[in-house]
């Protein structure tokens, strides 16, 4: 039962100007350990002190956090209550569907449906639905937005219902920007003022790149949709007190390097260090030489280097950015005064000692950063631009893997010729077919965006052009980008090269790249060409950007333009010209590359607070399609069984108030046997719905025409579609079969079939299922359907060598037991083929980090670790999932 806060004596007044605020004074703890804590941990401490009630947060939790230096090595559990939740529409729709289903279940259980309501501020930004259907025309954006509403009117209407049905729930309509850029430029508070009480802003989001806000000094990270829903409903996050890796930055970036090159360098370094489940905190004099948007770029890619956060404490650069985006002086004064009073404001004048960090401090001299890209299949496989040609050639012949395509020697010179736009073109291995300036990772950064624009200007002046068959697009993270591009005049030159604005949303970065010209499709497939995409995004896993682009490279916006001008990814920019100019002379990249100083001059001349204030003043009203959209009304949602977008999910149907015993896993078949780095892109339904897929068959039977299939992401509100799309990625590799693709062996019959069809067959026969996997299972975006889908396919447990943090949380949050092979062990070391059946035996009740025995029908027995890491996680699993736990608690 909740009690009075034992730290109420720390509740003090703070006068700023003529305003008096209140806060919980951390310095009043009079504890020397406070000054040694990393700044990110101090934010967790403040939350615990403020919310301490000796029930949800205990006094002992504050001592645990203060003693971080010792406890971080022990995997000790602490509670954390984020100030707010942020969603995007792909993950937001199923979250709202779950809340609506919980209301229905609440009524069925004889309780008040209004109990199901967000208790903190929740913002949902619609940014994942728009696709690059049309590109390189002046009306691309309008056409794509029209198609977006045609495809998504039903789910948009559902979200609009949610905004009126639930309290503390705000929708940012489509066409405004990307969730993380909108968060950075508009939604973030830095310091909350709730009824006169001040506390640090903090956020969890249903997108792994929520971490971008860490660049602003706001603690935030991605969680599964399931966990986010529990936070909305007033639950604390139960988390392991993290280790914090200190990353010291020194020096300044060289003229030829960008923030993108820097983040790719950091990503490679941190992957080698191993920071999964840890915070990374950046500090050092080099931080003062980075703009806040440079920092946001680094923070954005925390998931790619594996960290929970990549955090930059608030400092003077943060205050400068708040002034830039138009925050009023009184608010900035309040933020700065409060954070300084709390010991949460960082300065680099030598007056503050550096905190204590975990293990050896990492150091990077910014001057050592070189122009780079990452690929061809993973964001942490950095390639220096100077080595790109050599690296790509090596990848072509290397065995199939993250750096290999296994093209036979005799096929290395393969090429295809086709006609497009009245001209004949020839493509070969390495030819570029997609060039996209996309993603909040880079479009939030005016320096790299204007550098791309200036490079385009220089290229046009030299008479350079781009090939018509390359699909080119510009998808800014907010309309502010368009405004400063217009003021600088750069938009004109990007337009001339085909980089017209295709819309405001994630687009190519999340696989919404649309179709390539049919001639290009045929040219690629007819000769099995390894063609490429270059994008300024954060993810390039195989099959994500486009099914036919097997080589995908992450690059800065100016490099995207440069590679597009060259028409291929395997160019050596130092030795080879991009093309011949209008004067017949060779044009090299160095001839058109804008220096950092020249870019900064333009940035300073066009970037003003008025741009941000004017743009965001119209955020909620500018989209007339949204304004005119009709939506249902009422406290309860009226489910329609015929809808192919929004369907009443089975997760809460039939739930009882009382807890039922956990189901034992006995004689379970293996649905699939995976290797390392199987991502949520492989597991969760994503991208376009293939015409031969189980989901396509279902939609066809429902009378949906193929042209209206839309993407899996847009249909996340329908469990019947999503269950059929789980494990449907065309590039997934299941070791139980010889072919690549979404197929498996149905062991009892020996028949090879689609994974969903096999799962359905097993479930109809009353058989349980498990998954066997390698390292980093579930890496990538935080997708709750990567756990919900397997749940609906009958998966009871996953046994993997290691897990991505969010995916493990999502699995147990859906009542799937995450088990881990002991160190040095794997399916291969135990000789497992997937043909066996498996039973999981334990001694006593399910407990935290419990060892269990896995017994295979082959006679093999081995130990595995139960990855239920905290007591609350045990409770969630025993309830069949975290939302079932919350629902029972609310109706009790």
C-alpha positions in Angstrom: 0.0 0.0 0.0 1.3 3.5 -0.9 2.6 5.6 1.9 3.9 9.2 2.4 7.1 10.0 0.6 10.0 9.6 3.1 11.9 12.2 1.1 9.3 14.9 1.5 11.9 16.9 3.5 13.7 17.4 0.1 10.6 19.2 -1.3 11.8 22.8 -1.7 11.0 26.1 -3.4 12.9 27.4 -6.4 12.5 31.0 -7.4 13.2 31.9 -11.0 12.4 35.5 -12.0 9.0 36.3 -10.5 7.9 32.7 -10.5 8.2 30.2 -7.6 8.4 26.5 -8.4 8.9 23.4 -6.3 11.2 20.4 -6.7 12.8 17.5 -4.9 16.4 18.6 -4.1 18.9 15.9 -4.9 21.8 17.9 -3.3 19.8 17.8 -0.1 20.6 14.1 0.1 24.0 15.2 1.4 25.6 12.2 -0.2 29.1 12.3 -1.7 28.2 9.5 -4.1 25.9 11.9 -6.0 28.7 13.9 -7.6 30.3 10.7 -8.9 27.1 9.4 -10.6 26.8 9.6 -14.4 24.3 12.3 -15.3 21.9 9.8 -16.8 21.8 7.8 -13.5 21.1 11.1 -11.6 17.9 11.4 -13.7 16.8 7.9 -12.6 17.6 8.9 -9.0 15.5 12.0 -9.2 12.5 10.0 -10.4 12.9 7.5 -7.6 13.2 10.2 -4.9 10.1 12.1 -6.3 8.0 9.0 -6.7 9.0 7.1 -3.5 6.0 5.7 -1.7 7.5 2.6 0.0 5.3 0.4 -2.3 6.0 1.0 -6.0 9.3 2.8 -5.2 11.0 2.0 -1.9 13.6 3.9 0.1 15.9 1.0 -0.5 15.7 1.7 -4.3 17.2 5.2 -3.7 20.1 3.6 -1.9 20.5 1.1 -4.7 20.9 3.9 -7.2 23.2 6.0 -5.1 25.4 2.9 -4.7 25.5 2.6 -8.5 29.3 2.1 -8.7 28.9 -1.3 -7.0 25.4 -2.3 -8.0 25.7 -1.7 -11.7 27.8 -4.8 -11.9 25.2 -6.9 -10.1 22.1 -6.7 -12.4 20.1 -5.1 -9.6 16.5 -4.2 -10.3 15.2 -0.6 -9.9 11.9 1.1 -10.8 11.7 4.0 -13.2 8.6 6.1 -14.0 9.0 8.0 -17.3 7.3 11.3 -17.6 5.7 10.6 -20.9 5.3 8.1 -23.8 5.7 8.7 -27.5 4.4 6.5 -30.3 4.5 6.4 -34.1 1.5 5.0 -36.0 2.9 1.6 -37.0 3.4 0.7 -33.3 0.8 3.1 -32.0 -2.1 1.5 -33.8 -1.7 -1.9 -32.1 -1.2 0.0 -28.8 -4.5 1.8 -29.2 -6.1 -1.5 -30.3 -4.9 -3.2 -27.1 -6.2 -0.3 -25.0 -9.6 -0.5 -26.8 -9.6 -4.3 -26.3 -8.7 -3.9 -22.6 -11.7 -1.6 -22.3 -13.9 -4.2 -23.9 -12.5 -6.9 -21.5 -12.9 -4.5 -18.5 -16.6 -4.2 -19.3 -16.9 -8.0 -19.8 -15.3 -8.5 -16.4 -17.9 -6.3 -14.8 -15.6 -3.3 -14.2 -15.5 0.3 -15.5 -14.0 0.6 -19.0 -12.8 4.2 -18.1 -10.2 2.6 -15.8 -8.3 1.9 -19.0 -6.9 5.3 -19.7 -3.4 6.9 -20.1 -2.2 8.4 -16.9 0.7 10.3 -18.4 1.1 12.4 -21.5 1.0 10.3 -24.7 1.8 11.7 -28.1 1.4 9.7 -31.3 3.0 11.1 -34.5 1.7 9.6 -37.7 4.8 9.2 -39.9 5.2 5.6 -40.9 2.3 5.3 -43.4 3.4 7.4 -46.3 5.3 5.6 -49.1 7.5 6.7 -52.0 4.9 5.7 -54.6 5.7 8.8 -56.8 9.1 10.4 -56.9 11.2 13.1 -58.7 8.1 15.2 -59.7 7.0 18.5 -58.3 3.8 17.0 -57.1 5.3 13.8 -55.5 4.4 14.8 -52.0 0.7 15.6 -52.8 0.3 12.4 -54.8 1.9 10.3 -52.0 -0.2 11.9 -49.3 -3.3 11.3 -51.3 -2.4 7.6 -51.7 -1.5 7.5 -48.0 -5.1 8.6 -47.0 -6.7 6.3 -49.6 -4.9 3.3 -48.1 -5.1 4.3 -44.4 -8.4 6.1 -44.0 -9.8 3.3 -41.7 -6.8 3.1 -39.4 -6.5 6.9 -39.3 -10.2 7.2 -38.3 -9.5 4.6 -35.6 -6.6 6.8 -34.2 -8.8 9.8 -34.4 -11.4 8.0 -32.3 -8.7 7.2 -29.8 -7.8 10.9 -29.5 -11.3 11.7 -28.3 -11.9 8.5 -26.3 -8.8 8.6 -24.2 -7.5 11.3 -21.9 -3.9 12.6 -22.1 -3.6 11.3 -25.7 -2.6 13.6 -28.6 -2.3 12.8 -32.3 0.1 14.7 -34.5 -1.5 14.3 -37.9 0.2 12.9 -41.0 2.3 15.3 -43.1 4.0 17.0 -40.2 7.2 15.1 -39.9 9.0 12.1 -38.3 8.3 11.3 -34.7 11.8 11.8 -33.4 12.4 15.0 -35.2 9.1 16.4 -34.1 10.0 15.3 -30.5 13.3 17.1 -30.7 12.0 20.3 -32.3 8.6 20.6 -30.5 7.4 17.9 -28.1 10.3 17.6 -25.7 10.2 19.7 -22.5 13.7 19.1 -21.1 12.2 20.0 -17.7 8.6 19.2 -16.9 6.5 21.7 -15.0 3.5 19.8 -13.6 1.4 21.9 -11.3 4.4 24.0 -10.3 6.6 20.9 -9.6 9.7 20.7 -11.7 11.4 17.4 -12.7 13.6 16.2 -15.7 11.8 15.3 -18.9 12.0 11.6 -19.6 10.3 9.5 -22.2 9.9 5.9 -23.5 8.7 5.3 -27.1 7.5 2.5 -29.2 10.3 3.1 -31.7 13.9 2.1 -30.9 15.2 5.5 -32.2 13.4 7.3 -29.4 17.0 7.6 -28.2 17.5 10.6 -30.5 16.1 12.8 -27.7 19.1 11.8 -25.6 21.1 14.3 -27.7 18.9 17.1 -26.1 19.8 15.8 -22.6 16.4 14.1 -22.2 16.6 10.5 -20.9 14.7 8.4 -23.3 14.8 5.0 -25.0 12.7 2.6 -27.0 10.5 0.0 -25.5 8.1 -2.6 -26.9 4.5 -1.4 -27.5 3.4 -3.8 -24.7 5.7 -2.2 -22.1 4.8 1.3 -23.3 1.1 0.5 -22.8 1.8 -0.5 -19.2 3.6 2.8 -18.6 0.6 4.7 -20.0 -1.5 2.8 -17.5 0.6 4.0 -14.6 3.0 1.2 -14.2 6.7 1.8 -13.4 9.3 0.3 -15.7 11.2 -2.4 -13.9 14.7 -2.2 -15.2 18.1 -3.5 -14.3 20.3 -0.6 -13.0 22.5 -0.2 -16.1 26.2 0.1 -16.5 27.2 3.4 -18.0 30.1 3.4 -20.6 31.9 6.8 -20.7 32.7 8.0 -24.2 35.1 10.9 -24.3 35.1 13.2 -27.3 38.1 15.4 -28.1 39.1 17.7 -30.9 37.0 18.8 -33.9 35.7 17.2 -37.0 37.8 17.7 -40.1 36.5 19.8 -43.0 35.6 16.7 -45.1 33.7 14.8 -42.4 30.1 15.0 -41.3 28.1 14.0 -38.3 27.0 10.9 -40.2 30.6 9.8 -40.6 31.0 10.4 -36.9 28.0 8.3 -35.8 29.1 5.5 -38.1 32.5 5.6 -36.5 31.0 5.6 -33.0 28.7 2.7 -33.9 31.5 0.5 -35.1 33.6 1.3 -31.9 30.7 0.7 -29.5 29.7 -2.5 -31.2 33.3 -3.8 -30.7 33.2 -2.7 -27.0 29.8 -4.4 -26.5 27.2 -2.1 -24.9 24.0 -4.0 -25.2 21.8 -3.2 -22.2 24.1 -0.4 -21.1 23.9 3.4 -21.2 26.6 5.3 -23.1 27.3 8.8 -21.8 29.3 11.2 -24.0 31.5 13.8 -22.5 34.7 15.7 -23.0 35.8 19.0 -24.7 34.8 17.6 -28.1 31.2 17.8 -27.2 31.4 21.6 -27.3 32.5 21.3 -31.0 29.3 19.5 -31.9 26.0 21.1 -32.6 23.0 19.8 -30.8 21.7 18.2 -34.0 25.2 16.5 -34.4 24.7 15.0 -31.0 21.1 14.0 -31.8 22.5 12.1 -34.9 24.8 10.2 -32.5 22.1 9.5 -30.0 19.6 8.4 -32.7 21.7 5.4 -33.6 22.0 4.0 -30.1 20.1 0.8 -31.2 22.6 0.3 -34.0 25.5 0.3 -31.5 23.4 -1.7 -29.1 23.1 0.7 -26.2 19.9 1.5 -24.3 20.8 5.2 -24.6 23.6 7.4 -26.0 23.2 10.3 -23.7 24.6 13.9 -23.8 23.9 15.7 -20.5 22.3 19.2 -20.8 24.9 22.0 -21.2 25.1 25.4 -22.9 24.7 23.9 -26.3 21.3 22.6 -25.2 20.3 26.2 -24.2 21.5 27.5 -27.5 19.3 24.9 -29.3 16.2 25.8 -27.2 16.7 29.4 -28.2 17.0 28.4 -31.9 13.7 26.5 -31.9 11.9 29.4 -30.4 11.5 28.5 -26.7 10.7 31.6 -24.7 13.3 33.2 -22.4 11.4 32.5 -19.2 11.2 28.8 -20.0 14.9 28.6 -20.8 15.8 30.4 -17.6 13.6 27.9 -15.6 15.2 24.9 -17.3 18.8 26.2 -16.8 18.2 27.3 -13.2 16.5 24.0 -12.1 19.1 21.8 -13.7 22.0 23.7 -12.3 20.4 23.6 -8.8 20.1 19.8 -9.2 23.6 19.1 -10.4 22.2 18.0 -13.8 23.9 20.7 -15.9 27.2 19.9 -17.5 30.0 22.4 -17.9 33.5 21.9 -19.5 35.4 24.7 -17.7 37.2 22.3 -15.3 35.0 23.2 -12.4 33.2 19.8 -12.5 34.8 16.5 -11.9 33.9 13.8 -14.5 31.6 11.1 -13.2 32.7 7.6 -12.5 31.9 5.3 -15.5 31.9 1.5 -16.0 35.2 0.0 -17.1 37.7 1.7 -19.3 36.7 5.1 -20.8 36.4 5.1 -24.6 38.1 8.0 -26.4 37.7 9.4 -29.9 39.5 12.4 -31.4 37.0 13.9 -33.8 39.8 14.9 -36.0 40.4 11.2 -36.8 36.9 10.7 -38.3 36.9 10.0 -42.1 34.2 10.0 -44.7 32.4 6.7 -44.4 29.4 4.6 -45.3 28.0 1.4 -43.6 26.9 -1.8 -45.3 26.1 -3.7 -47.3 23.8 -5.4 -44.8 24.4 -4.0 -41.3 24.7 -0.4 -39.9 27.8 -1.2 -37.8 29.9 -2.5 -40.8 31.6 0.8 -41.5 33.5 1.3 -44.7 35.6 4.3 -45.4 34.6 5.9 -48.7 38.2 5.6 -49.9 37.9 1.8 -49.5 34.4 1.4 -50.9 35.4 0.0 -54.3 37.7 -2.6 -52.9 35.3 -3.5 -50.2 32.3 -4.0 -52.5 34.3 -6.2 -54.9 35.4 -8.4 -52.0 31.8 -8.7 -50.9 30.6 -9.9 -54.3 32.7 -13.0 -54.1 32.8 -13.6 -50.4 30.5 -16.4 -49.0 27.0 -15.5 -48.2 27.0 -13.5 -45.0 26.9 -10.0 -43.7 29.8 -9.1 -46.0 29.2 -11.5 -48.8 27.0 -12.4 -51.8 28.8 -15.5 -53.2 28.6 -14.4 -56.8 30.5 -16.9 -59.0 33.6 -15.6 -60.8 32.0 -16.3 -64.2 29.0 -14.0 -63.3 31.0 -11.0 -62.0 30.7 -9.2 -65.3 27.0 -9.8 -65.7 25.0 -6.8 -66.9 21.5 -5.9 -68.1 20.4 -3.4 -70.7 17.0 -1.8 -70.7 15.1 1.3 -71.9 13.7 3.9 -69.6 12.4 7.4 -70.2 13.4 7.1 -73.9 17.0 6.2 -73.2 19.0 2.9 -73.1 20.7 2.1 -69.8 23.0 -0.7 -68.7 23.3 -1.8 -65.1 25.8 -4.2 -63.4 26.7 -5.4 -60.0 27.0 -2.3 -57.8 24.7 -0.1 -59.9 22.6 2.3 -57.8 18.8 2.0 -58.2 17.6 3.8 -55.0 19.0 7.1 -53.6 17.1 8.5 -50.6 17.7 11.5 -48.4 15.6 10.2 -45.6 15.3 9.5 -41.9 15.3 11.6 -38.7 18.9 10.5 -38.1 20.1 13.0 -40.7 17.2 15.2 -41.8 17.1 16.7 -38.3 20.6 18.0 -38.9 20.7 21.3 -40.9 24.4 21.0 -41.5 24.3 17.7 -43.5 21.0 18.6 -45.2 22.3 22.0 -46.5 25.6 20.3 -47.4 23.6 18.0 -49.7 21.8 21.0 -51.1 25.1 22.9 -51.7 26.7 19.8 -53.3 23.6 19.5 -55.6 24.1 23.2 -56.5 27.7 22.7 -57.4 26.9 19.6 -59.4 24.2 21.4 -61.4 26.6 24.2 -62.1 29.1 21.7 -63.6 26.3 20.3 -65.8 26.0 16.9 -63.9 22.7 15.0 -63.9 21.4 11.7 -62.5 20.0 8.7 -64.3 16.3 8.7 -64.6 15.8 5.0 -63.6 17.4 5.6 -60.1 14.5 6.2 -57.7 15.4 9.4 -55.9 13.6 10.9 -53.0 13.8 13.5 -50.3 11.7 12.9 -47.2 12.4 15.5 -44.5 11.7 14.9 -40.8 9.8 18.2 -40.6 8.7 21.0 -42.8 11.3 23.2 -41.2 13.8 21.5 -43.5 11.7 22.6 -46.5 11.6 26.2 -45.2 15.4 26.6 -44.8 16.1 24.7 -48.0 13.9 27.3 -49.8 15.5 30.2 -48.0 19.0 29.0 -49.0 17.9 28.3 -52.6 19.2 24.7 -52.4 15.8 23.1 -53.0 16.0 24.2 -56.7 19.1 22.2 -57.3 18.0 19.1 -55.4 14.8 19.2 -57.5 16.9 19.4 -60.7 18.7 16.2 -59.7 15.4 14.4 -58.9 15.5 14.8 -55.2 12.1 16.4 -54.9 10.2 16.2 -51.6 8.3 12.9 -51.6 6.6 13.5 -48.2 7.2 14.1 -44.5 7.7 10.7 -42.9 10.1 7.8 -42.5 9.6 6.4 -46.0 12.6 4.7 -47.5 14.3 4.3 -44.1 11.6 1.9 -42.9 11.2 0.1 -46.3 8.4 2.3 -47.7 10.5 2.9 -50.8 7.7 1.9 -53.2 8.2 0.1 -56.5 11.1 0.4 -58.9 10.3 0.7 -62.6 9.3 -2.6 -64.1 12.2 -2.5 -66.5 14.6 -2.1 -63.6 13.0 -5.1 -61.7 13.4 -7.2 -64.8 17.0 -6.1 -65.4 18.0 -7.0 -61.8 16.3 -10.4 -61.6 17.2 -11.6 -65.1 20.9 -11.6 -64.3 20.8 -11.9 -60.5 22.5 -8.6 -60.1 23.6 -7.3 -56.7 22.4 -3.7 -57.1 22.5 -1.1 -54.4 20.7 1.6 -52.5 22.3 4.5 -50.7 20.2 6.2 -48.0 20.8 8.6 -45.2 19.0 6.3 -42.8 19.8 4.1 -39.8 18.9 0.6 -40.9 20.1 -1.4 -43.9 19.3 -5.0 -43.0 18.8 -7.3 -45.9 15.4 -7.0 -47.4 14.5 -3.9 -45.5 15.0 -1.0 -48.0 13.7 -3.0 -51.0 13.5 -6.7 -51.8 15.8 -6.3 -54.9 18.5 -4.1 -53.4 20.8 -6.7 -51.8 23.6 -4.1 -51.1 22.3 -1.2 -49.0 24.6 1.5 -47.7 24.0 4.2 -45.0 25.6 7.5 -45.9 25.4 11.2 -45.2 22.9 13.2 -47.3 25.7 14.8 -49.4 27.2 11.3 -50.1 23.7 10.1 -51.1 23.7 12.8 -53.8 27.3 12.0 -54.8 26.7 8.3 -55.2 23.5 9.0 -57.1 25.4 11.3 -59.5 27.9 8.5 -60.0 25.2 5.9 -60.5 27.0 3.2 -58.6 28.3 2.4 -55.2 31.6 0.9 -56.2 33.3 4.1 -57.3 36.6 5.3 -56.0 35.9 8.9 -55.5 39.5 9.8 -55.0 40.7 8.3 -58.3 37.7 8.3 -60.5 35.6 11.2 -61.8 31.9 11.2 -61.1 31.2 12.1 -64.6 32.1 14.6 -67.3 30.8 18.1 -66.9 29.1 20.3 -69.5 32.5 21.5 -70.5 33.7 18.0 -71.3 36.1 18.0 -68.3 36.2 15.3 -65.6 34.4 16.2 -62.4 35.7 14.7 -59.2 33.9 14.6 -55.9 36.4 17.1 -54.4 35.4 19.6 -57.2 31.8 19.8 -55.9 32.2 19.0 -52.1 31.2 21.9 -49.9 33.5 22.5 -46.9 32.1 22.5 -43.3 32.9 26.2 -43.0 30.9 27.1 -46.2 28.0 25.0 -45.0 28.0 26.6 -41.5 27.9 30.1 -43.1 24.7 29.1 -45.0 23.2 27.5 -41.8 23.8 30.6 -39.8 22.1 32.8 -42.5 18.9 30.8 -42.8 18.2 29.0 -39.6 16.1 31.3 -37.3 13.7 30.7 -34.4 10.8 32.0 -36.5 11.0 29.0 -38.9 10.3 26.6 -36.0 7.7 28.8 -34.3 5.8 29.4 -37.5 5.9 25.8 -38.6 4.8 24.2 -35.4 2.1 26.7 -34.7 0.1 25.0 -37.5 0.9 21.4 -36.6 -2.5 20.3 -35.4 -4.5 22.1 -38.1 -2.5 22.2 -41.4 -3.6 18.8 -42.8 -7.0 19.3 -44.4 -7.4 15.6 -45.2 -7.1 14.8 -41.5 -9.4 17.7 -40.6 -12.1 16.4 -42.9 -11.7 12.7 -41.8 -14.8 11.4 -40.0 -14.2 9.2 -37.0 -16.3 7.1 -34.6 -17.3 8.4 -31.2 -17.8 6.8 -27.8 -16.0 5.3 -24.8 -16.0 1.7 -26.3 -14.8 1.0 -29.9 -17.3 -0.8 -32.1 -15.3 -3.8 -33.5 -16.1 -4.9 -37.1 -15.2 -8.5 -37.8 -15.0 -7.7 -41.5 -12.4 -5.0 -41.2 -9.0 -5.9 -42.5 -7.3 -3.0 -40.7 -8.7 -3.0 -37.2 -9.7 -6.3 -35.5 -10.6 -7.3 -32.0 -7.4 -9.2 -30.8 -7.7 -12.4 -28.9 -5.2 -11.5 -26.2 -7.8 -10.5 -23.6 -10.8 -12.5 -24.7 -11.8 -15.0 -22.1 -9.4 -13.7 -19.5 -10.4 -14.4 -15.9 -9.9 -12.2 -12.8 -8.0 -15.1 -11.2 -4.5 -16.2 -12.1 -4.3 -19.6 -13.8 -1.2 -21.9 -13.6 1.5 -21.3 -16.2 1.5 -23.8 -19.0 4.4 -26.2 -19.1 6.3 -26.7 -22.3 6.2 -30.4 -23.2 7.0 -32.2 -26.4 7.1 -28.9 -28.4 8.2 -29.0 -32.0 10.7 -26.6 -33.4 9.1 -24.2 -35.9 12.4 -22.7 -37.1 16.1 -22.9 -36.4 17.8 -19.6 -36.9 21.4 -18.4 -36.8 22.8 -15.1 -35.6 21.4 -11.6 -35.9 17.9 -12.5 -36.8 16.2 -9.1 -36.6 12.7 -7.9 -35.9 12.6 -7.2 -39.6 12.9 -10.9 -40.2 10.4 -11.8 -37.5 7.8 -9.1 -37.6 5.6 -8.5 -40.6 7.2 -5.5 -42.4 7.3 -4.0 -45.8 4.9 -4.8 -48.7 2.7 -7.8 -48.6 4.0 -10.3 -51.2 1.3 -11.5 -53.5 2.2 -15.2 -52.8 2.1 -14.8 -49.0 -0.4 -16.3 -46.5 -1.4 -12.7 -45.7 -2.1 -12.0 -49.3 -4.3 -15.1 -49.6 -6.3 -14.0 -46.5 -6.8 -10.5 -47.9 -7.8 -11.8 -51.3 -10.4 -14.0 -49.6 -11.7 -10.9 -47.9 -12.1 -9.2 -51.2 -9.1 -6.8 -51.1 -7.5 -6.2 -54.4 -3.7 -6.6 -54.6 -3.2 -2.9 -55.3 -4.8 -2.1 -52.0 -2.9 -4.7 -49.9 -0.8 -1.8 -48.4 2.1 -2.7 -46.1 2.2 -5.0 -43.1 3.0 -2.0 -41.0 -0.2 -0.3 -41.9 -2.2 -3.5 -41.0 -0.7 -3.9 -37.5 -4.2 -3.4 -36.0 -5.4 -6.7 -37.5 -4.0 -9.8 -35.7 -5.3 -12.1 -38.5 -3.1 -10.4 -41.1 -0.1 -10.0 -38.8 -0.1 -13.6 -37.6 0.1 -14.7 -41.3 2.9 -12.2 -41.9 5.1 -13.3 -39.0 8.4 -14.9 -40.2 7.4 -13.9 -43.8 10.6 -12.0 -44.7 11.9 -13.2 -48.1 15.5 -13.1 -46.8 15.0 -15.1 -43.6 17.3 -18.1 -43.3 15.8 -21.1 -41.5 18.4 -23.9 -41.1 15.7 -26.6 -41.1 15.4 -26.1 -44.9 17.9 -25.6 -47.7 16.2 -22.6 -49.3 16.2 -18.9 -48.2 12.8 -17.5 -47.5 9.8 -17.8 -45.1 9.5 -21.6 -45.2 10.1 -24.5 -42.8 9.8 -28.2 -42.5 6.6 -29.6 -40.9 8.5 -32.4 -39.0 5.7 -34.9 -38.5 4.9 -35.0 -42.3 8.4 -34.0 -43.6 6.6 -31.5 -45.9 8.2 -28.1 -46.6 5.7 -25.3 -46.4 5.3 -21.6 -45.5 6.1 -21.0 -41.8 2.6 -19.8 -41.0 1.0 -22.8 -42.7 3.2 -25.1 -40.6 2.4 -23.2 -37.4 -1.3 -23.5 -38.2 -1.0 -27.2 -38.9 0.8 -27.7 -35.5 -1.8 -25.7 -33.6 -4.7 -27.5 -35.3 -3.0 -30.8 -34.0 -2.7 -29.4 -30.5 1.1 -29.2 -30.7 3.3 -26.7 -28.8 6.1 -24.9 -30.6 9.5 -23.3 -29.8 12.1 -21.3 -31.7 15.9 -22.1 -31.7 18.2 -19.1 -32.4 21.7 -17.8 -32.3 23.1 -14.5 -31.0 21.4 -11.1 -31.0 18.0 -12.6 -31.6 15.4 -9.8 -32.2 17.9 -7.0 -32.9 16.6 -4.0 -34.8 13.5 -1.9 -34.4 11.3 -2.3 -31.3 8.3 -4.2 -32.8 5.7 -5.7 -30.5 4.4 -7.8 -33.4 7.8 -9.6 -33.4 6.4 -11.1 -30.1 2.7 -10.9 -30.8 3.0 -12.8 -34.1 4.9 -15.7 -32.6 2.4 -15.8 -29.8 -0.4 -16.2 -32.3 1.6 -18.9 -34.1 1.7 -21.0 -31.0 5.3 -20.3 -29.9 5.7 -21.1 -26.2 9.4 -20.5 -25.8 12.5 -19.2 -27.6 15.9 -20.6 -26.9 18.7 -18.2 -28.1 22.3 -17.5 -27.5 21.5 -13.9 -26.7 18.7 -11.3 -27.2 18.3 -7.7 -28.1 17.0 -5.9 -25.0 13.6 -4.8 -26.2 12.7 -8.0 -28.0 13.4 -10.1 -24.9 11.1 -7.8 -22.9 8.4 -8.1 -25.6 8.6 -11.9 -25.6 8.0 -12.3 -21.9 5.5 -9.4 -22.1 3.4 -11.7 -24.4 3.8 -14.7 -22.2 6.5 -16.4 -24.3 9.4 -17.8 -22.2 12.8 -16.4 -23.3 15.5 -19.0 -22.6 19.2 -18.5 -23.2 21.9 -21.2 -23.9 24.7 -21.2 -21.4 27.9 -19.4 -22.4 29.7 -21.2 -25.2 26.7 -23.3 -26.0 24.3 -23.2 -28.9 22.0 -25.3 -31.0 25.0 -26.4 -33.0 27.2 -27.4 -30.0 24.3 -29.6 -28.8 23.8 -31.1 -32.3 20.2 -29.9 -32.6 18.6 -30.0 -36.1 15.1 -28.8 -35.3 13.6 -32.2 -36.0 13.5 -33.0 -32.3 10.7 -32.3 -29.8 11.6 -30.4 -26.7 10.4 -30.3 -23.0 11.4 -27.7 -20.5 11.8 -29.0 -16.9 12.4 -26.9 -13.8 12.7 -27.4 -10.1 10.3 -25.4 -8.0 8.4 -22.3 -9.0 9.4 -20.0 -11.8 12.0 -17.6 -10.5 14.4 -14.8 -11.6 17.3 -16.0 -13.8 16.5 -19.6 -13.1 18.3 -22.5 -14.7 16.1 -25.1 -16.4 16.7 -28.4 -18.1 15.8 -28.7 -21.8 15.2 -32.3 -22.8 15.2 -33.2 -26.5 13.5 -36.2 -28.0 17.0 -37.2 -29.4 18.1 -37.9 -25.9 20.1 -34.7 -25.6 19.7 -32.8 -22.3 21.2 -29.3 -21.6 20.8 -26.4 -19.2 19.4 -23.1 -20.2 18.9 -19.8 -18.4 15.4 -18.3 -17.9 15.7 -14.7 -19.1 13.1 -13.4 -16.6 15.5 -10.8 -15.1 13.3 -9.3 -12.4 10.5 -10.2 -10.1 8.0 -8.1 -12.0 9.0 -9.9 -15.2 8.2 -13.2 -13.5 4.8 -11.9 -12.5 4.1 -10.7 -16.1 5.0 -14.1 -17.5 2.9 -16.0 -14.9 -0.1 -13.7 -15.9 0.4 -14.6 -19.6 1.8 -11.2 -20.3 2.3 -7.7 -18.9 -1.0 -6.3 -20.1 -2.9 -9.2 -18.6 -1.1 -8.4 -15.3 -2.2 -4.8 -15.5 -5.7 -5.6 -16.5 -6.2 -8.0 -13.5 -4.7 -5.4 -11.2 -7.0 -2.7 -12.4 -10.2 -4.8 -12.1 -9.3 -6.4 -8.8 
